[in-house]
Amino acid sequence: MRAGDNGGRRRDSFLLLGLGELMDLIKIYECFCDRTRLRILHLLTQSPLCVCHFQEILDEPQVKISKHLAYLRERGLVQT
């Protein structure tokens, strides 16, 4: 046997995800691809906030904040 050879067995183990689980994971990662959504999620780790608080803190219009919150809610990352 060579150094580092484990007799043909792999040390690595992989978790196999079903297609549904993989799609859910992709939806979650998509939430992290936007700066405003990341900022909203970060703020929510501190305390619950309403749209008016996000508007003030992020200096963004109500419509933009509401759309991002709806996006996060549809993916199960925030609750009303």
Secondary structure, DSSP 8 states (H G I E B T S, - for coil): --TT--TT----------HHHHHHHHHHHHHTTSHHHHHHHHHHHH----HHHHHHHHT--HHHHHHHHHHHHHTTS---
